[in-house]
């Protein structure tokens, strides 16, 4: 049996954990005992300005430069949860932007994803209640999974799920986490019985189960929380298609047309929505 049948269950993680690009703010209340952002008004002002500069650079798709500004914040305040989480985000993007064809690309990518995991875990250590810390743990692990052997992918699948569940539990308004979990459930549900048995025999581990019903519920929640995010509506349509609810799939795909582009992949998402509409117009 082709092992890529097994790999496919995690390949979905990169585009949906990391896209659309996520602009988030810091958790409003630091963990009990966590250090605040420096000790003077001047220090606070410097950190605030550095955050603004980092977000501006990130919006221009310059994650390396954004990471440089965030590192300056860490030098001023090593326990700044927002900067730590956003450093994780930046290093994931830096890894993504390394061309596949470049020399040593896989190892360079893995290096960036490991940095991303490190910063996300530091954010959780400072504030265990940081929804974005847990979210980016899942994102960094998902990025590494794509470049890992199948056995390793299966090992970390449960941890990815656990991190997403924690992100949701800590912030029930985190629409991006619901988006990821909705796609996760659909991909798990689509894995065939034969592939699951193969993984159990060869790797001695079982692949987590998913539910199409839960996929739809989570993606509907993502759309409710982030109604202008095109990717969530596209994925909701795909889940409706998986249960052959063609009417609701068409409704979700048609709604994409009127939404403004916000993220780097929105043009591609709109094109895919039109393609799917053409494919199911007679159903």
ABEGO torsion letter per residue (X at the ends): XBAAAAAAAAAAAAAAAAOBBBBBBBBABBBBGBBBBEABAAAAAAAAAAAAAAAAAAAAGBAAAAAAAAAAAAAABAABAAAAAAAAAAAAAAAAABBAABBGAAAAAAAAAAAAAAAAAAAAAABAABAAAAAAAAAAAAAAAAABBAAAAAAAAAAAAAAAAAAAAABAABAAAAAAAAAAAAAAAABBAAAAAAAAAAAGBBBBBBBAAAAAAAAAAAAAABAABAAAAAAAAAAAAAAGBAAAAAAAAAAAAABBBABAAAAAAAAAAAAAAAAAAAX
